[in-house]
């Protein structure tokens, strides 16, 4: 009988679950099958191609619980697409003429890996699916079990991805301080840019979390410290078209009433039109290994600030991004509970030889199960008709359908 050997990797952008998921996997294997050897590939698929790994020693097993209290990833991350041969060659991960899928498969075989856990978003798990299919076609025996990580909460058909709840909470915490900048200058425009390329869930959830926190504060209206000064005036998500002229008229009234305007904005709101405008000027925007425009080169928040500022007649604008602050946090209690449930099933499936991505399957009654890799994809849209979101828009006076 072949002895099991487990490998883990974390990939893509950070989320407040990576370290905890790694720690959870180590702890669960230690409880159920302490004889199984475990390694972690450094920097995701990068380390797999390079053959660079960390061993899970007895000392690490004994202290695996420490990882539940940290953000980031002890293994390191990268964005590598195994089917993008040109990019892998350019980055020195494989040699000219080599197939990265074959290189990865052969490394797994050399390392004696029988179970691979991938912790990442749709790109990470689509790459895992491609690798699993290659291994199957070529006679390698390997069980691949993914865990869904993305603060955007946009993986189909998974109800809730790991780290998203924490990211929303941390984005709200971030803006509690930024909100005070409204007092730094008269006629101030604050723009809070939140991560979310194609999905507005994180922006909407961050706005909700912020308003819940701020509703518990006390104010001093008799001395110009009102709730209105720190409230949100607009929330823009990719799923809803923004009428700049209509919104400018509404926000001018808000500015007149309270001397400041605050906008929460998804980094993907209006992105296609902004990219088309930039590229229409002949500028070339960088793209990652998966073909996505590198969104930090687009400056979506500044684009909106530049267009709203003159329309509103503000004296000063300030654009702040909470993404790296929120995605690097340690998980909150809600996420830790979700992580543990998914980790327990991931190990159970792995030991039974069942491949897939662990998640509450929205197409199977919300049941927690190993979802088939072929059904995993990114870009799940946020429904702007979600009651808690429409209630939020009503509370801040923003029109909606």
N, C-alpha and C positions, 0 to 999 in steps of 0.2 A: 504493500500500500504506500502511495506517495505521501510523504510528509508535507503538510501545508506550510507555506511561507507567505507572509503578508507584506505588501508594500503599500505605502500611502503617498499621495502628493496633493499639494494645494496649488491652485493656479488661478489666473485672471487677476482682477482687482481685489483689494482687501475687502473684508466684511467682518463684522463683530461676531464671528463664529468659528473662524479657521483654527485658531489655537485650541479653543474648547472642543471642537470636533476631533482634532488630533488626539487631545488628551482623553476624550471620551472613548475613542476607538481603542487606544492603548489600555485603558482601564477595563473595558468590556472584554477584550481578548484575555487580559490577565485573569479576570474572574472566571471565564468560561473555559479557556484553553491556554493556560500559562506556558505550555510547552511549545507553542507556536512562535517561531522567530518572526520579528517585525522589523522592517526598515522604512525609512522615509526618504524619498528622492528629493534632493535639493532643488528649489526653484522650479517646481512643477515639471512639465515635460522637458524643460531645459536640462535638468539633472538626469532625467531618464535617458535622454539622448547621449549625455556625457558620461553616464555611468557613475554619477556622484550621489552618494546616499549617506544618511546618518543611521547608525544602528540604535535600536531601542534596547538599551542595556537594563539589567536588573535595577540599577539605581534610577533610571528614567521611569521604569514601571512603578517603582515604589512611590515616586513623586509626581505621577501623571496628573493628579488632581490640581497641581499648581497651574497647569495650562488652562484650566477652566476660568481662571481669574485674569487672563491677559488678552489683549488685542493682538492684531498682526498674526503672523504665522511663524512658528519655530522652524519650519521647513523652508520658508521663502517662496515667493511666487514669481511667475513670469507669464507673458502672453506668447505662446508658441502654438502654431497650427501645424500638425504633423503632415497634412496634405498640401501645405504651401511649401513646396520643395525649394523654390527660389529663395524665399525668406530664410529657411533653415540653412541653406548654403551660404547666403550672405552673412548670416550671424555666426558662422563657423560651427554650427551644431552638427552638420554632416558634411561629407566631402562631395564634390561635384560627381554626379552620376549615381549617388546613393539615394535610396528611398527612405525617408525618415520613418515611415511606418515599419519597414523591415528592420531598420536600425533599432527602433524602440522594442520591437518584438524579440529581436535577438538578445538585447540587453536583459529583458525580463526572463528569457530562457536561461541565460548565463547565470543570473542571480537566483534561479530556481523559484521564481515567484509563481504562486498558484492563485493568489487573491490580490487584486489591485483595487484600492479605494481611491477614487478621485473626488476631491472636494472643490467645487467651483460652480460657475454659472452655466448658461446654456452653451457658450463656446467651449468651456472645459469639458462638459459632458457630451457635446456633439463630437468633440475630438476623441473622447473615451469610446463613444459608439463606433467611430471609424476604426479605432485601434482594435476594439473587440471583434468587429466584423473581419478585419484583416487576420487576426489571430485564428478565428474560426475557420476561415477559408484555407489557411495554411497549416492546419493541424496542431496548433498550439492549444494546450488545455489551460484556460485561465478564466476565472470568474471576476467580472468587473462590477463593482457596486459603487455608484456615485452618491454624493450628498449635495443637495442644491444650495449653493451660496450665491446670493445677489441681493444687495440692498435695494435694488429697483423692484423686487418682488414681481418679476415679469416672466417667469418660466412657465410655459404651458406643459402639462395641465396641472401644475402644482399650486395648491391653494396658498401656501405661505412658505416662502424661502427663508433659509436661515440668515439671521443677522439683520433683517429688514426692520423689525420692531425696534431693536436697539438703535439703529441708524436714525430712525425718526425721532426717538427720544433725545438722542445726542444732538441732532440738528436743532431741536427746540431749545436745548440747554445753551448751545452756541449762540443762538439769536437773542437769548435773554440779555446778554451783555451788549450785543450789537444794537439792540433796540434803543439803548440810551444815547446812541449817536444822534438821534433826532434833536437832542438838546444842544448839540455842538454848533449849530448854525441855523439861522432862520430859513424858512422855505426849503426844507431838506427833503431829498428823495433817497430812500434806502431800498436797495434791491438785494434780496437774499436769493442767491443762485444755489439750487439744490440739485444733487445728482439725479439722473434719470434721462437716458438718451431717448428712449421710445415710449416710456411709461411714466405717467404722472403720479403713480401711487405714493412714492416716497415724498414728493413735494406736498401732496394732499395730507398725508399722515403726519408730516412734520408740522404743517400749519395747524392741524388739529391738536397735536401734542403741545405746541407752543401756546395756543389759546387756552387749553386746559390748565397749563401751568400758570399762565398769567392771570387767569380768572381767580386764582387763589391769593393773589397779591392784594395789598391794601394801597390806597392812593390818597392824595391830599389835593382835591380839586380847588380848594380855597387859595392854594399857593401854586397853581399852574402845573400840578402833577395829576393828570387825569388818565383814566384807562385808555381813552381814545389816542393819546400820544403814543402808546406802545402797542396798539392794536394793528392788525393787518388790514390793508385796504384792497388788496387784489391777490388772487392765486391763479397762476397761469400754468396749464399742463399741456403736453403735446396733443392730447386727444381733443382739445377744444380750440377752434380757430379764434384768433384774437382780433377784434376790430379796434385798431389803434386809435382811430379818431373818436369812436364812441367812448372808449375807455378813458381817453385823455379828457374828454368833457366831464365825465363822472369824477375822475381823480382831481381835476381842477377844483371842484366843489369841496372835496375832502381836504385839499391843501388849504383852501381859504378858511375852512372851519377849524383846523387844528395845527396849521403851520408845518405839517410834514405829511409824507405819503410813504407807506411801506408796501413793497411788493414781494411775494414769495413766487419764485419762478423755477420751473424745471429747466435744466440745461438743454433739454431737447425741445422745448417749446419754440415753435417757428423755425426749427433747425434747418429743415430742407430749403426753405425760402432764403434763409441767411447764407447757407452754403452756396446756393445758386447765385446769390448776389455777389459773394466774394469771388467765386470762380468765374463769374461773368466779367469781372474786372481783370481777369487774366492771372489772378493769384493761384498758386498751387498749395493745397492743404495736405498735410501729412496724413497717412493712413496706417493703421496697425496691420498685423499679420492676417487679421480676419477681414480686412477691407473697410473697416469702420473709419470714418474721419476722426482724427484725434481731436476730440471735442474741446480740449483745453486750449487749442489754437484758434478756436472760433470766437470765444468770448461772448457768449450769448447774453449774459447779464448786462455787459457793457453796451451791447447793441441796443437792447431795450432801453437802457438808461439814456443813451444818446438820442433816441427818438422820443422818449417821453419828456426828458428834461426841458427842451425848448417849447414843447406843446403846453407843458404845465407852467412854465415860467419859474422854475426852481432856481435857487441861488447856488446850491451845491448838490452833487449826487455822490453816493457811496455804494459801491458794489462789493458784496462779501460772499464768499463761497464756503459752505460748511462741509463739503464732501469729504475732504481728507481728515477733518476732525472727527466726523461721525463714523466713517468707515473703519477707522483705526481703533475704535473703542473695544473694551472687553464687553461681552454680552450681558444684558440685563437678565433678571430672573425669568421673565417670560420666554426669552430666547433660549436660556439654559434648559428650561423644561422641554422646549421643542427639540433642541439639539439632542438631549438624552434619549428621547423617544425614538428619534430617527437613527441615532447611533446603535441603539439596542437592536432595532430591526435590521440595520445594515449588517451587523455582525452575524445575526441569525441567518440572513439570506446568504451571506458569503460562505458560512460553514455548510449550508445546504446546497451550494453551487448554483444559486439563483442570481443572475445578473440583472441590473437595472438601476434606476435612480430612485432613491427613497423619497417619498413625499405623499402628502394627502392628495389623492387623485380626484380632481374635480369631475372627471368623466366616469368615475366609479363610486359615486356617492360620497366623495370626500374621505374614502378609506385610506389609511396609511398602508402603503404597499411598495413593492419594487416595480416602478413604472418602466415599461419597455423603452429602451433607448431610442427606438425609431419614432416614438411619440413625443420625445422631448424637443422643444424648440423655444427660442427666446422671442421677445417682442410682444408678450401678452399685454394687451392694452388695459389701462385702468378705466373702469366704467364711471364717467362723470355724473351719471344719474344715481350713483350710490347714495343712499339717504343721508348718511353722516356727512358726506361731502356737500350735498345740496343744502343741508342745514347750515353748514359752515358758511357757504356763499351767501345764504339769506342773512346770516348774522352780520356779515360785513358789507351788505348792500350791493353785492356783485350780481348782475343779471345772469341767468342761466336758462337753458331750454326747459 
